[in-house]
Amino acid sequence: MGDRGEITAFTVVESLTGWWELAGLDAAVSETSVNWLAEKAPLNAPIPPIKTSAPPKIPSASTAPSVAFPEDISSLRELVAHGAPLPGNGYGPLRYAPIGPDSCDVMIVSDLPDIIGSSDTSSGANAALLHRMMGAIGIESSDCFCTWMATSMPSTAEVPEHDFPELAAFVMHQIKLIRPKSVVILGASACKALLGENLMNARAELRNINHDGLNITVLATFHPRSLIARPAMKAEAWRDLQMFRKRAVQ
């Protein structure tokens, strides 16, 4: 997958400590998330217009879930945790329900449940970098609803592409329940499933998705694991976040 590369302890530390350099900071910072980018901070390039994208196609009856999608987030979390036959919930023995408040302005979507702060090295590092990325534009990651296409971890650590339609439908259902103002999509797989586009193309401009009466601003950017594996891409991710901050962060 394009999101992955060789990850060492050095690259993890370099990505976590070096992120702030892209925000123009050269001193240590506290763990408290601060909007380091004041409104007067200039952007280096003009912001392209927002492009409207059609929502992903709803899967056919042949790929419909074995149980009906729950109509509230609490029930959805409970069904995931108890192994209900929902899309993405049968890849492995452990289930990871979405985290975050039931109502919020920003929703974050990953392909895998590997942005959860935990003792697991890769997952914890991904979560820490995501926290810094969002904090750099004045958003607490803990204030965001975070979900993933696969609520159980595939043995290959990759989501099968033939499952994208039903997984996208499940994520779109969560968008309907949470009703965020904006969505941040992390990584190539989630981007292709939700927007039907190559990540590099989708990153060029913000998207608008009209779904269930909502007009949602969408940013597609690199997954934290990609930035840990390939630190040189952090500058591009920073430009993505600046674009998102300018248009979507109030």
C-alpha positions in Angstrom: 0.0 0.0 0.0 1.2 3.5 -0.7 0.7 4.6 3.0 3.4 2.3 4.3 7.2 2.3 4.5 9.8 1.0 6.9 9.2 2.4 10.3 12.0 2.6 12.9 12.2 4.1 16.4 14.2 6.9 14.9 11.6 7.8 12.2 8.9 7.8 14.9 10.8 10.2 17.1 11.8 12.4 14.2 8.2 12.7 13.0 6.8 13.5 16.4 9.4 16.0 17.4 9.9 17.5 14.0 6.3 18.2 13.1 6.3 21.6 14.8 9.1 22.8 12.7 6.7 23.0 9.8 4.5 25.3 11.9 7.5 27.7 12.3 8.3 26.6 15.8 11.8 25.9 17.0 11.2 25.6 20.8 9.6 23.0 23.0 5.9 23.1 23.4 3.6 21.9 26.1 1.3 18.9 25.7 -1.7 21.3 25.8 -3.1 21.8 22.3 -2.7 25.5 21.3 -3.7 27.2 18.1 -0.1 28.2 17.2 -1.4 29.7 13.9 -3.0 33.0 14.6 -5.4 34.4 12.1 -2.7 36.8 10.8 -0.4 33.9 9.8 0.2 34.2 6.1 -0.2 31.2 3.7 2.4 30.6 1.1 0.1 29.8 -1.7 -3.4 30.7 -2.8 -6.1 28.4 -1.7 -7.9 26.6 -4.5 -11.7 26.6 -4.7 -13.7 23.9 -3.0 -14.8 21.1 -5.4 -18.1 19.4 -4.9 -18.0 15.6 -4.9 -20.8 13.1 -5.2 -21.2 10.8 -2.2 -20.0 7.2 -2.7 -22.4 4.8 -4.3 -24.5 2.8 -1.8 -23.7 -0.9 -2.1 -26.0 -3.2 -3.8 -28.2 -5.8 -2.0 -25.4 -8.4 -2.5 -23.1 -6.4 -0.3 -25.7 -5.1 2.2 -24.9 -5.7 5.9 -26.3 -8.7 7.8 -27.8 -6.4 10.3 -29.5 -3.0 9.9 -27.3 0.0 10.6 -28.1 1.4 14.1 -29.7 4.8 14.3 -27.6 6.2 17.1 -23.9 6.2 17.8 -24.2 4.5 21.3 -25.9 1.5 19.7 -23.4 1.4 16.9 -20.5 1.3 19.3 -22.2 -1.5 21.3 -22.8 -3.6 18.1 -19.2 -3.2 17.0 -17.8 -4.1 20.4 -20.0 -7.3 20.5 -19.0 -8.5 17.1 -22.1 -7.8 15.2 -21.9 -8.6 11.4 -21.4 -5.0 10.3 -19.1 -4.0 7.5 -15.5 -4.2 8.5 -16.2 -5.9 11.8 -15.1 -9.4 10.9 -11.5 -9.1 9.8 -10.0 -10.1 13.2 -11.0 -11.1 16.7 -10.5 -7.7 18.3 -13.1 -4.9 17.6 -12.4 -1.2 17.8 -15.5 1.0 18.0 -15.3 4.7 16.9 -14.2 7.1 19.6 -15.0 10.7 20.4 -18.1 12.8 21.1 -21.5 11.9 19.7 -21.8 15.4 18.3 -18.9 17.5 16.9 -17.8 19.8 14.1 -14.9 17.6 12.8 -14.9 13.9 12.0 -11.7 12.0 11.2 -11.8 8.9 9.0 -9.0 6.3 8.7 -8.9 3.0 6.9 -7.7 1.1 10.0 -8.1 1.5 13.7 -4.5 2.5 14.1 -5.0 6.1 15.2 -6.0 5.1 18.8 -3.7 6.2 21.6 -2.6 2.9 23.1 0.5 1.0 24.3 0.9 -0.5 20.8 3.9 1.2 19.3 2.6 2.0 15.9 -1.0 2.9 17.0 0.3 5.1 19.8 2.7 6.9 17.5 0.1 7.5 14.9 -2.3 8.9 17.5 0.4 11.2 18.9 1.3 12.6 15.5 -2.4 13.1 14.6 -2.9 15.0 17.9 0.0 17.3 17.0 -1.3 17.7 13.4 -4.7 18.8 14.5 -3.4 20.8 17.4 -1.3 22.8 15.1 -4.5 24.2 13.4 -6.3 24.7 16.7 -8.3 21.5 16.9 -8.1 19.0 19.8 -8.2 15.5 18.3 -10.1 14.4 21.4 -12.9 16.8 20.4 -13.2 15.0 17.0 -15.2 11.9 16.2 -12.7 9.4 15.0 -13.8 6.3 13.0 -12.2 3.8 10.6 -13.5 1.7 7.7 -12.3 -1.5 9.3 -13.5 -1.8 12.9 -11.4 -5.0 13.3 -7.8 -5.3 12.1 -7.2 -7.3 9.0 -4.3 -9.8 9.2 -2.7 -8.1 6.3 -3.1 -4.6 7.9 -4.8 -3.6 4.7 -8.5 -3.2 3.8 -9.5 -5.3 0.8 -10.5 -3.0 -2.0 -13.5 -5.2 -3.0 -15.0 -4.3 0.4 -14.7 -0.5 -0.2 -18.4 0.0 -1.2 -20.0 -1.4 1.9 -17.3 0.1 4.2 -17.9 3.5 2.6 -21.7 3.1 3.2 -21.1 2.4 6.8 -18.9 5.4 7.2 -21.4 7.6 5.4 -24.1 6.3 7.8 -21.9 7.5 10.7 -21.6 10.9 9.1 -25.3 11.0 8.9 -25.5 10.3 12.7 -22.7 12.6 13.8 -23.6 15.4 11.3 -20.1 17.1 11.3 -19.3 20.4 9.5 -16.2 18.9 8.1 -14.4 15.6 7.6 -10.7 14.8 7.5 -9.9 11.7 5.5 -6.5 10.0 6.3 -4.7 8.0 3.7 -5.1 6.6 0.2 -7.5 3.7 0.9 -10.1 5.8 2.8 -9.8 8.5 0.1 -10.5 6.0 -2.7 -13.4 4.4 -0.8 -15.1 7.7 0.2 -14.3 10.0 -2.7 -13.5 7.5 -5.4 -10.3 9.4 -6.1 -6.5 8.9 -6.0 -5.2 10.6 -2.8 -2.7 12.8 -4.7 -5.5 14.2 -6.9 -7.9 14.6 -4.0 -5.3 16.6 -2.0 -5.2 19.3 -4.6 -8.3 21.0 -3.2 -11.0 20.7 -0.6 -14.1 18.8 -1.4 -17.8 19.4 -0.6 -20.0 16.3 0.0 -23.8 16.7 0.1 -25.2 13.9 2.2 -28.5 13.6 4.1 -29.1 17.3 3.8 -25.6 18.2 4.9 -23.0 20.2 3.0 -19.7 18.9 4.4 -16.2 20.2 3.7 -13.8 17.4 3.2 -10.0 17.3 3.4 -8.0 14.3 2.1 -4.4 14.1 3.4 -1.7 11.7 4.3 -2.2 9.2 7.1 0.1 9.8 10.1 1.8 6.4 9.5 2.8 7.6 6.1 4.4 10.7 7.6 6.2 8.6 10.2 7.6 6.3 7.5 8.4 9.2 5.1 9.1 12.4 7.1 9.8 14.3 3.9 6.0 14.3 3.2 5.3 16.3 6.3 5.7 19.6 4.4 3.0 18.5 2.0 0.7 17.5 4.8 1.2 20.8 6.5 0.1 22.6 3.3 -3.0 20.4 3.3 -3.8 21.4 6.9 -3.2 25.1 6.2 -5.8 24.9 3.4 -8.2 23.1 5.7 -7.7 25.7 8.5 -8.3 28.6 6.1 -11.6 27.3 4.8 -13.1 25.0 7.5 -11.7 25.9 10.9 -13.7 28.8 12.5 
